[in-house]
């Protein structure tokens, strides 16, 4: 299943609705379709459906099957052109971001004249980012200081589907509900300033993280999944384009730490919950900081009206355009 959260463009109330992408260019309203079905679950949001476990998955599949048979409720199917896609999870329960691609870490350190840090190979590291500042496809609204070396980061992310604690890597993949694309936007000047204090990143990262456009359930990726003793690897090509020009290319399978290993670390003494998001970290060549440092690009940073496209095989394309806003107090 390819799941979304959307707003109908005709809806002045901007009601957020969980949906399923069907026929490539249509969206099925899962709230209405499940209400008309036989399996009664809370379908008020995609988060509630994830929390609903196997019964909710069955309800979603039943709703999609009914649509395929021409039995969807009247008004429950929308043309993709008539809706605005949000992040699949507009407000995740939490959001961690990993640091799993050695190429990115090694290159970024070399560009700063530093040797590879040995601790990278000892344990998977992650940080918490702002789960209340998630955006989907569309406008990336920034303030002037964010434009001081505004960067993208090409990442994959998984969404937890089950509650678990102290989960070993060889069981952790059972907890994954689905995968999406993550763009961990970064204001590099702010980030570098604050990290001199040996804390962060915080203000350099907390203004926006994009997720989407769809959340793909793991069964959809089975043909591209390889089981290993350290958890599943996913052979999914990754690409980033800025204003139509390709800048980055990688593959999710090149993660040196698997999602399962990151989950093992994250769940040590801590409970993971349905709706928690865990990012892979940036793939090699997957950000302007690395590309500029390697002289592939020349002091190139994102600016207003730029369009950044991240694409991952089997998931889709996440597109955002940079919009400058004025810093007005809001209370």
Secondary structure, DSSP 8 states (H G I E B T S, - for coil): -EEEEEEETT-TT---EEEEEETTTEEEEHHHHHHTSSS----SSHHHHHHTHHHHHHHHHHHHHHHHTT---TT-EEEGGGEEE--SSTT-SEEEEE---HHHHHHHHHHTT----GGGGTS--EEE--TTSEE-SEEEEE-GGGGTTEE--EEEEEEE-S-EES--HHHHGGGEEEEEEEE--EEHHHHHHHHTTT--SSTTTTT-EEEEEEEEEGGGGGGGEE--TT--EE--EEEEEETTEEEEEEEGGG-SS-HHHHHHHHTTTSEE-TTEEEE----TT-SHHHHHHTTSSSS--B-TT-EEEEEETTTEEEEEEEEE-------
